[in-house]
Amino acid sequence: MYSRKPSPFRLYLVSSCSYCERVVIAACKKGIEIEVANAATIRDPPPWFYSNNPEGIVPVLRHKGKVCDAIREISFKNRLTGNVTLLALELTKAEKMLKSPFYSGKELGLPDIVLYPFIQRLYMIRKIIHDDFLAKVFAGYYPKLLDWFNRMRTLPEVVIN
């Protein structure tokens, strides 16, 4: 839920960043309205931008005047279920782990939100270089992962992003 009006949550992001995208998807899933600011336009970030964020990397979530860990703040707001260890697994393990429509079970959860932007970028890169990776490799070796990816692409939380 992108919002141009004031919100207690202000997210500084770069639209092409997968880490930023997962925070936006999680916020939409939880119905959390966030005010979005394009961090790419900030030439000289103010001192608060670096509080709890010494590297000055995005996404940066400001809540009630304080900078906080964006994915942690969003994910613990009403607690999305699941674990994030999926990111460290290779595709074969990911395929075997997918026993329901989503990694979190019957509904979208944190593991799906964390993984999707990376698979989506892989898909986009392969499309740009005219490689039929998803159709050939995923369909043949990872059919459940391909179904999951196609399901994720149709979710309102993902489509509006």
N, CA and C atoms as a LAMMPS dump frame, in Angstrom:
ITEM: TIMESTEP
0
ITEM: NUMBER OF ATOMS
483
ITEM: BOX BOUNDS ff ff ff
-5.0000000000000000e+02 5.0000000000000000e+02
-5.0000000000000000e+02 5.0000000000000000e+02
-5.0000000000000000e+02 5.0000000000000000e+02
ITEM: ATOMS id mol type element x y z
1 1 1 N 0.836 -1.17 0
2 1 2 C 0 0 0
3 1 3 C 0.88 1.231 0
4 2 1 N 1.249 1.631 -1.188
5 2 2 C 2.015 2.861 -1.3
6 2 3 C 1.123 4.012 -0.894
7 3 1 N 1.691 4.97 -0.235
8 3 2 C 0.92 6.126 0.171
9 3 3 C 1.764 7.375 -0.005
10 4 1 N 1.174 8.394 -0.543
11 4 2 C 1.86 9.682 -0.664
12 4 3 C 1.508 10.575 0.523
13 5 1 N 0.512 10.159 1.322
14 5 2 C 0.137 10.945 2.496
15 5 3 C 0.966 10.508 3.698
16 6 1 N 1.035 11.34 4.726
17 6 2 C 1.829 10.996 5.903
18 6 3 C 1.373 9.678 6.533
19 7 1 N 2.333 8.904 6.971
20 7 2 C 2.08 7.613 7.607
21 7 3 C 3.11 7.454 8.716
22 8 1 N 2.806 6.662 9.746
23 8 2 C 3.827 6.441 10.776
24 8 3 C 5.036 5.676 10.232
25 9 1 N 4.853 5.016 9.083
26 9 2 C 5.946 4.276 8.45
27 9 3 C 6.372 4.997 7.182
28 10 1 N 7.622 5.4 7.127
29 10 2 C 8.155 6.012 5.906
30 10 3 C 9.31 5.143 5.433
31 11 1 N 9.194 4.631 4.217
32 11 2 C 10.185 3.72 3.662
33 11 3 C 10.997 4.436 2.596
34 12 1 N 12.303 4.474 2.807
35 12 2 C 13.226 5.026 1.824
36 12 3 C 13.752 3.844 1.029
37 13 1 N 13.544 3.884 -0.27
38 13 2 C 13.903 2.741 -1.095
39 13 3 C 14.446 3.159 -2.441
40 14 1 N 14.974 2.175 -3.149
41 14 2 C 15.338 2.304 -4.557
42 14 3 C 14.486 1.253 -5.249
43 15 1 N 13.669 1.663 -6.213
44 15 2 C 12.658 0.771 -6.776
45 15 3 C 13.211 -0.497 -7.417
46 16 1 N 14.448 -0.506 -7.85
47 16 2 C 15.009 -1.698 -8.488
48 16 3 C 15.647 -2.667 -7.49
49 17 1 N 15.605 -2.355 -6.214
50 17 2 C 16.268 -3.167 -5.182
51 17 3 C 15.336 -4.265 -4.659
52 18 1 N 15.784 -5.51 -4.751
53 18 2 C 14.958 -6.636 -4.299
54 18 3 C 14.727 -6.605 -2.785
55 19 1 N 15.678 -6.1 -2.013
56 19 2 C 15.497 -6.003 -0.566
57 19 3 C 14.381 -5.011 -0.247
58 20 1 N 14.314 -3.936 -1.015
59 20 2 C 13.245 -2.958 -0.831
60 20 3 C 11.899 -3.563 -1.224
61 21 1 N 11.899 -4.315 -2.317
62 21 2 C 10.655 -4.909 -2.805
63 21 3 C 10.041 -5.85 -1.777
64 22 1 N 10.856 -6.633 -1.088
65 22 2 C 10.279 -7.574 -0.123
66 22 3 C 9.631 -6.832 1.043
67 23 1 N 10.163 -5.673 1.42
68 23 2 C 9.547 -4.893 2.491
69 23 3 C 8.196 -4.358 2.033
70 24 1 N 8.118 -3.892 0.791
71 24 2 C 6.858 -3.378 0.256
72 24 3 C 5.818 -4.497 0.179
73 25 1 N 6.214 -5.678 -0.306
74 25 2 C 5.284 -6.811 -0.394
75 25 3 C 4.789 -7.195 1.002
76 26 1 N 5.703 -7.255 1.975
77 26 2 C 5.316 -7.607 3.349
78 26 3 C 4.354 -6.572 3.921
79 27 1 N 4.612 -5.302 3.682
80 27 2 C 3.728 -4.244 4.179
81 27 3 C 2.342 -4.366 3.558
82 28 1 N 2.291 -4.618 2.257
83 28 2 C 0.999 -4.794 1.58
84 28 3 C 0.256 -5.996 2.141
85 29 1 N 0.964 -7.087 2.349
86 29 2 C 0.352 -8.305 2.89
87 29 3 C -0.265 -8.041 4.249
88 30 1 N 0.39 -7.248 5.071
89 30 2 C -0.09 -6.978 6.418
90 30 3 C -1.046 -5.793 6.476
91 31 1 N -1.289 -5.135 5.342
92 31 2 C -2.189 -3.996 5.335
93 31 3 C -1.603 -2.769 6.01
94 32 1 N -0.288 -2.686 6.036
95 32 2 C 0.392 -1.557 6.67
96 32 3 C 0.602 -0.475 5.615
97 33 1 N 0.033 0.685 5.859
98 33 2 C 0.235 1.78 4.92
99 33 3 C 1.599 2.391 5.151
100 34 1 N 2.367 2.51 4.081
101 34 2 C 3.698 3.095 4.19
102 34 3 C 3.818 4.263 3.228
103 35 1 N 4.473 5.286 3.697
104 35 2 C 4.802 6.419 2.842
105 35 3 C 6.134 6.081 2.187
106 36 1 N 6.2 6.212 0.882
107 36 2 C 7.394 5.807 0.145
108 36 3 C 8.175 7.034 -0.307
109 37 1 N 9.486 6.985 -0.086
110 37 2 C 10.374 8.051 -0.543
111 37 3 C 11.493 7.417 -1.36
112 38 1 N 11.79 7.998 -2.491
113 38 2 C 12.84 7.48 -3.368
114 38 3 C 14.205 7.898 -2.825
115 39 1 N 14.945 6.933 -2.3
116 39 2 C 16.26 7.219 -1.714
117 39 3 C 17.285 7.621 -2.766
118 40 1 N 17.034 7.282 -4.012
119 40 2 C 17.982 7.624 -5.08
120 40 3 C 18.07 9.133 -5.29
121 41 1 N 17.063 9.866 -4.825
122 41 2 C 17.068 11.32 -5.013
123 41 3 C 17.702 12.067 -3.838
124 42 1 N 18.11 11.348 -2.801
125 42 2 C 18.729 11.992 -1.634
126 42 3 C 20.227 12.137 -1.894
127 43 1 N 20.667 13.366 -2.107
128 43 2 C 22.092 13.601 -2.407
129 43 3 C 22.955 13.554 -1.161
130 44 1 N 22.544 14.258 -0.14
131 44 2 C 23.277 14.291 1.129
132 44 3 C 22.329 13.837 2.236
133 45 1 N 22.329 12.54 2.531
134 45 2 C 21.402 12.049 3.557
135 45 3 C 21.618 12.749 4.893
136 46 1 N 20.517 13.069 5.588
137 46 2 C 20.633 13.696 6.905
138 46 3 C 21.21 12.706 7.92
139 47 1 N 21.714 13.192 9.053
140 47 2 C 22.333 12.313 10.058
141 47 3 C 21.436 11.161 10.525
142 48 1 N 20.118 11.397 10.667
143 48 2 C 19.237 10.333 11.145
144 48 3 C 19.235 9.13 10.2
145 49 1 N 19.526 9.353 8.9
146 49 2 C 19.532 8.27 7.911
147 49 3 C 20.548 7.193 8.292
148 50 1 N 21.599 7.6 8.985
149 50 2 C 22.662 6.669 9.361
150 50 3 C 22.483 6.066 10.758
151 51 1 N 21.512 6.554 11.527
152 51 2 C 21.299 5.964 12.853
153 51 3 C 20.729 4.562 12.658
154 52 1 N 21.314 3.593 13.304
155 52 2 C 20.981 2.168 13.129
156 52 3 C 21.192 1.698 11.695
157 53 1 N 21.909 2.465 10.898
158 53 2 C 22.161 2.132 9.497
159 53 3 C 23.48 2.777 9.075
160 54 1 N 24.588 2.421 9.731
161 54 2 C 25.859 3.105 9.478
162 54 3 C 26.342 3.024 8.031
163 55 1 N 25.959 1.971 7.303
164 55 2 C 26.387 1.85 5.903
165 55 3 C 25.56 2.741 4.979
166 56 1 N 24.411 3.191 5.457
167 56 2 C 23.553 4.043 4.642
168 56 3 C 22.9 3.3 3.485
169 57 1 N 22.589 2.015 3.686
170 57 2 C 21.999 1.217 2.609
171 57 3 C 20.476 1.182 2.724
172 58 1 N 19.807 0.897 1.623
173 58 2 C 18.352 0.774 1.61
174 58 3 C 17.965 -0.693 1.674
175 59 1 N 16.766 -1.002 2.129
176 59 2 C 15.718 -0.073 2.515
177 59 3 C 15.947 0.495 3.917
178 60 1 N 15.449 1.697 4.118
179 60 2 C 15.483 2.331 5.427
180 60 3 C 14.037 2.621 5.798
181 61 1 N 13.639 2.13 6.945
182 61 2 C 12.285 2.361 7.425
183 61 3 C 12.36 3.288 8.624
184 62 1 N 11.636 4.381 8.535
185 62 2 C 11.584 5.328 9.649
186 62 3 C 10.2 5.211 10.27
187 63 1 N 10.175 4.902 11.556
188 63 2 C 8.913 4.719 12.263
189 63 3 C 8.94 5.556 13.528
190 64 1 N 8.001 6.483 13.614
191 64 2 C 7.919 7.386 14.768
192 64 3 C 9.234 8.106 15.013
193 65 1 N 9.873 8.541 13.926
194 65 2 C 11.098 9.318 14.021
195 65 3 C 12.371 8.518 14.195
196 66 1 N 12.26 7.197 14.298
197 66 2 C 13.448 6.36 14.492
198 66 3 C 13.67 5.469 13.277
199 67 1 N 14.94 5.239 12.944
200 67 2 C 15.297 4.33 11.861
201 67 3 C 15.328 2.924 12.442
202 68 1 N 14.675 1.985 11.748
203 68 2 C 14.648 0.609 12.25
204 68 3 C 14.9 -0.376 11.112
205 69 1 N 15.123 -1.623 11.475
206 69 2 C 15.328 -2.69 10.507
207 69 3 C 14.005 -2.915 9.781
208 70 1 N 13.963 -2.59 8.514
209 70 2 C 12.713 -2.592 7.759
210 70 3 C 12.026 -3.95 7.74
211 71 1 N 12.723 -4.993 7.36
212 71 2 C 12.061 -6.3 7.245
213 71 3 C 11.637 -6.825 8.61
214 72 1 N 12.424 -6.571 9.647
215 72 2 C 12.05 -7.029 10.991
216 72 3 C 10.818 -6.275 11.474
217 73 1 N 10.795 -4.973 11.291
218 73 2 C 9.663 -4.167 11.744
219 73 3 C 8.38 -4.584 11.038
220 74 1 N 8.45 -4.744 9.725
221 74 2 C 7.266 -5.13 8.959
222 74 3 C 6.858 -6.562 9.293
223 75 1 N 7.809 -7.478 9.379
224 75 2 C 7.463 -8.887 9.575
225 75 3 C 6.89 -9.158 10.958
226 76 1 N 7.335 -8.435 11.974
227 76 2 C 6.813 -8.695 13.306
228 76 3 C 5.511 -7.948 13.567
229 77 1 N 5.152 -7.038 12.709
230 77 2 C 3.872 -6.36 12.838
231 77 3 C 2.799 -7.398 12.528
232 78 1 N 2.098 -7.893 13.494
233 78 2 C 1.11 -8.974 13.379
234 78 3 C 1.727 -10.303 12.975
235 79 1 N 3.02 -10.429 13.01
236 79 2 C 3.773 -11.675 12.811
237 79 3 C 3.365 -12.511 11.606
238 80 1 N 4.071 -12.303 10.504
239 80 2 C 3.945 -13.229 9.382
240 80 3 C 4.554 -14.54 9.849
241 81 1 N 4.045 -15.649 9.375
242 81 2 C 4.555 -16.935 9.851
243 81 3 C 5.65 -17.464 8.951
244 82 1 N 6.409 -18.402 9.474
245 82 2 C 7.434 -19.065 8.676
246 82 3 C 8.836 -18.678 9.099
247 83 1 N 9.829 -19.293 8.429
248 83 2 C 11.214 -18.941 8.725
249 83 3 C 11.923 -18.518 7.45
250 84 1 N 13.049 -17.859 7.594
251 84 2 C 13.742 -17.303 6.439
252 84 3 C 14.973 -18.096 6.035
253 85 1 N 15.153 -19.28 6.6
254 85 2 C 16.338 -20.055 6.254
255 85 3 C 16.304 -20.538 4.814
256 86 1 N 15.182 -20.413 4.165
257 86 2 C 15.028 -20.846 2.779
258 86 3 C 16.034 -20.183 1.852
259 87 1 N 16.416 -18.941 2.159
260 87 2 C 17.333 -18.221 1.282
261 87 3 C 18.661 -18.933 1.093
262 88 1 N 19.096 -19.684 2.099
263 88 2 C 20.399 -20.342 2.024
264 88 3 C 20.342 -21.68 1.281
265 89 1 N 19.174 -22.117 0.918
266 89 2 C 19.032 -23.434 0.288
267 89 3 C 19.155 -23.35 -1.224
268 90 1 N 19.69 -24.386 -1.808
269 90 2 C 19.729 -24.421 -3.263
270 90 3 C 18.364 -24.826 -3.81
271 91 1 N 18.198 -24.696 -5.099
272 91 2 C 16.897 -24.907 -5.734
273 91 3 C 16.32 -26.301 -5.492
274 92 1 N 17.144 -27.329 -5.471
275 92 2 C 16.616 -28.688 -5.265
276 92 3 C 15.973 -28.815 -3.896
277 93 1 N 16.618 -28.256 -2.889
278 93 2 C 16.046 -28.294 -1.546
279 93 3 C 14.778 -27.449 -1.498
280 94 1 N 14.812 -26.306 -2.17
281 94 2 C 13.637 -25.439 -2.204
282 94 3 C 12.461 -26.169 -2.847
283 95 1 N 12.728 -26.911 -3.906
284 95 2 C 11.683 -27.691 -4.582
285 95 3 C 11.101 -28.732 -3.622
286 96 1 N 11.958 -29.438 -2.905
287 96 2 C 11.498 -30.481 -1.977
288 96 3 C 10.727 -29.898 -0.798
289 97 1 N 11.092 -28.7 -0.386
290 97 2 C 10.439 -28.068 0.764
291 97 3 C 9.034 -27.579 0.45
292 98 1 N 8.749 -27.35 -0.811
293 98 2 C 7.46 -26.77 -1.204
294 98 3 C 6.393 -27.858 -1.208
295 99 1 N 5.67 -27.964 -0.099
296 99 2 C 4.659 -29.003 0.05
297 99 3 C 3.244 -28.435 0.019
298 100 1 N 3.115 -27.133 -0.009
299 100 2 C 1.82 -26.465 -0.091
300 100 3 C 1.921 -25.354 -1.123
301 101 1 N 0.867 -24.605 -1.313
302 101 2 C 0.936 -23.526 -2.307
303 101 3 C 2.052 -22.507 -2.028
304 102 1 N 2.373 -22.303 -0.748
305 102 2 C 3.417 -21.357 -0.364
306 102 3 C 4.377 -22.037 0.604
307 103 1 N 5.554 -21.476 0.738
308 103 2 C 6.512 -22.033 1.682
309 103 3 C 6.003 -21.925 3.11
310 104 1 N 5.139 -20.966 3.367
311 104 2 C 4.593 -20.787 4.704
312 104 3 C 3.35 -21.619 4.952
313 105 1 N 2.889 -22.344 3.954
314 105 2 C 1.67 -23.136 4.099
315 105 3 C 0.655 -22.753 3.046
316 106 1 N -0.58 -22.56 3.484
317 106 2 C -1.658 -22.25 2.541
318 106 3 C -1.716 -20.771 2.167
319 107 1 N -1.056 -19.931 2.959
320 107 2 C -1.093 -18.493 2.702
321 107 3 C 0.311 -17.924 2.563
322 108 1 N 0.394 -16.809 1.881
323 108 2 C 1.646 -16.079 1.708
324 108 3 C 2.246 -15.729 3.069
325 109 1 N 3.547 -15.948 3.218
326 109 2 C 4.226 -15.623 4.466
327 109 3 C 5.627 -15.106 4.211
328 110 1 N 6.359 -14.887 5.278
329 110 2 C 7.68 -14.277 5.196
330 110 3 C 8.658 -15.027 4.286
331 111 1 N 8.733 -16.361 4.321
332 111 2 C 9.677 -17.032 3.413
333 111 3 C 9.388 -16.73 1.944
334 112 1 N 8.114 -16.688 1.582
335 112 2 C 7.733 -16.393 0.201
336 112 3 C 8.11 -14.957 -0.17
337 113 1 N 7.858 -14.05 0.756
338 113 2 C 8.147 -12.637 0.526
339 113 3 C 9.646 -12.403 0.368
340 114 1 N 10.439 -13.097 1.158
341 114 2 C 11.89 -12.923 1.103
342 114 3 C 12.47 -13.535 -0.17
343 115 1 N 11.961 -14.691 -0.585
344 115 2 C 12.509 -15.389 -1.749
345 115 3 C 12.063 -14.81 -3.088
346 116 1 N 10.808 -14.384 -3.176
347 116 2 C 10.249 -13.982 -4.467
348 116 3 C 11.069 -12.939 -5.229
349 117 1 N 11.48 -11.829 -4.617
350 117 2 C 12.214 -10.823 -5.401
351 117 3 C 13.471 -11.367 -6.083
352 118 1 N 14.126 -12.328 -5.468
353 118 2 C 15.342 -12.885 -6.067
354 118 3 C 15.018 -13.771 -7.265
355 119 1 N 13.989 -14.597 -7.144
356 119 2 C 13.57 -15.438 -8.273
357 119 3 C 13.03 -14.547 -9.392
358 120 1 N 12.312 -13.498 -9.02
359 120 2 C 11.762 -12.574 -10.013
360 120 3 C 12.876 -11.883 -10.788
361 121 1 N 13.953 -11.506 -10.117
362 121 2 C 15.072 -10.87 -10.821
363 121 3 C 15.773 -11.854 -11.749
364 122 1 N 15.891 -13.089 -11.316
365 122 2 C 16.461 -14.126 -12.172
366 122 3 C 15.623 -14.261 -13.442
367 123 1 N 14.329 -14.271 -13.268
368 123 2 C 13.404 -14.35 -14.403
369 123 3 C 13.594 -13.153 -15.341
370 124 1 N 13.669 -11.947 -14.779
371 124 2 C 13.813 -10.733 -15.601
372 124 3 C 15.136 -10.733 -16.368
373 125 1 N 16.216 -11.115 -15.715
374 125 2 C 17.521 -11.148 -16.382
375 125 3 C 17.492 -12.14 -17.53
376 126 1 N 16.931 -13.307 -17.291
377 126 2 C 16.847 -14.332 -18.339
378 126 3 C 15.99 -13.857 -19.504
379 127 1 N 14.936 -13.101 -19.214
380 127 2 C 14.089 -12.558 -20.289
381 127 3 C 14.862 -11.557 -21.142
382 128 1 N 15.642 -10.723 -20.49
383 128 2 C 16.405 -9.695 -21.2
384 128 3 C 17.418 -10.317 -22.145
385 129 1 N 18.052 -11.398 -21.71
386 129 2 C 19.065 -12.025 -22.568
387 129 3 C 18.474 -13.141 -23.443
388 130 1 N 17.143 -13.192 -23.493
389 130 2 C 16.414 -14.159 -24.341
390 130 3 C 16.797 -15.602 -24.033
391 131 1 N 16.819 -15.929 -22.759
392 131 2 C 17.111 -17.287 -22.308
393 131 3 C 15.819 -17.853 -21.721
394 132 1 N 15.408 -19.008 -22.162
395 132 2 C 14.159 -19.608 -21.723
396 132 3 C 14.353 -20.476 -20.48
397 133 1 N 15.113 -19.976 -19.529
398 133 2 C 15.485 -20.708 -18.323
399 133 3 C 14.28 -21.251 -17.552
400 134 1 N 13.305 -20.387 -17.268
401 134 2 C 12.162 -20.837 -16.478
402 134 3 C 11.36 -21.904 -17.197
403 135 1 N 11.119 -21.699 -18.474
404 135 2 C 10.317 -22.666 -19.222
405 135 3 C 11.026 -24.011 -19.341
406 136 1 N 12.325 -23.989 -19.572
407 136 2 C 13.063 -25.244 -19.783
408 136 3 C 13.566 -25.851 -18.481
409 137 1 N 14.387 -25.138 -17.751
410 137 2 C 15.018 -25.692 -16.554
411 137 3 C 14.026 -25.831 -15.403
412 138 1 N 13.337 -24.756 -15.067
413 138 2 C 12.403 -24.826 -13.948
414 138 3 C 11.303 -25.843 -14.215
415 139 1 N 10.721 -25.798 -15.403
416 139 2 C 9.624 -26.718 -15.723
417 139 3 C 10.072 -28.168 -15.634
418 140 1 N 11.28 -28.46 -16.085
419 140 2 C 11.778 -29.829 -16.078
420 140 3 C 12.258 -30.314 -14.726
421 141 1 N 12.967 -29.457 -13.999
422 141 2 C 13.589 -29.879 -12.746
423 141 3 C 12.882 -29.364 -11.491
424 142 1 N 12.212 -28.24 -11.61
425 142 2 C 11.607 -27.612 -10.435
426 142 3 C 10.157 -27.211 -10.713
427 143 1 N 9.288 -28.156 -11.042
428 143 2 C 7.912 -27.797 -11.405
429 143 3 C 7.147 -27.118 -10.269
430 144 1 N 7.379 -27.544 -9.018
431 144 2 C 6.672 -26.913 -7.896
432 144 3 C 7.154 -25.476 -7.697
433 145 1 N 8.441 -25.256 -7.866
434 145 2 C 8.998 -23.912 -7.735
435 145 3 C 8.461 -22.991 -8.84
436 146 1 N 8.323 -23.53 -10.039
437 146 2 C 7.756 -22.747 -11.143
438 146 3 C 6.288 -22.406 -10.864
439 147 1 N 5.516 -23.38 -10.38
440 147 2 C 4.113 -23.108 -10.026
441 147 3 C 4.035 -22.037 -8.941
442 148 1 N 4.921 -22.155 -7.943
443 148 2 C 4.96 -21.164 -6.865
444 148 3 C 5.259 -19.768 -7.421
445 149 1 N 6.264 -19.685 -8.3
446 149 2 C 6.642 -18.4 -8.891
447 149 3 C 5.469 -17.8 -9.668
448 150 1 N 4.816 -18.608 -10.479
449 150 2 C 3.668 -18.119 -11.251
450 150 3 C 2.521 -17.703 -10.333
451 151 1 N 2.301 -18.417 -9.244
452 151 2 C 1.273 -18.062 -8.261
453 151 3 C 1.627 -16.726 -7.597
454 152 1 N 2.882 -16.582 -7.211
455 152 2 C 3.33 -15.342 -6.568
456 152 3 C 3.104 -14.137 -7.476
457 153 1 N 3.361 -14.303 -8.765
458 153 2 C 3.243 -13.194 -9.724
459 153 3 C 1.817 -12.682 -9.859
460 154 1 N 0.824 -13.479 -9.445
461 154 2 C -0.571 -13.061 -9.577
462 154 3 C -1.139 -12.452 -8.297
463 155 1 N -0.4 -12.519 -7.203
464 155 2 C -0.908 -11.995 -5.932
465 155 3 C -1.032 -10.475 -5.975
466 156 1 N -2.116 -9.93 -5.402
467 156 2 C -2.286 -8.468 -5.402
468 156 3 C -1.105 -7.739 -4.766
469 157 1 N -0.52 -8.324 -3.725
470 157 2 C 0.614 -7.692 -3.05
471 157 3 C 1.814 -7.564 -3.968
472 158 1 N 1.95 -8.482 -4.899
473 158 2 C 3.075 -8.486 -5.836
474 158 3 C 2.745 -7.658 -7.069
475 159 1 N 1.522 -7.774 -7.564
476 159 2 C 1.116 -7.066 -8.781
477 159 3 C 1.205 -5.559 -8.607
478 160 1 N 0.777 -5.028 -7.454
479 160 2 C 0.815 -3.574 -7.259
480 160 3 C 2.219 -3.062 -7.058
481 161 1 N 3.135 -3.966 -6.773
482 161 2 C 4.516 -3.583 -6.545
483 161 3 C 5.165 -3.463 -7.881
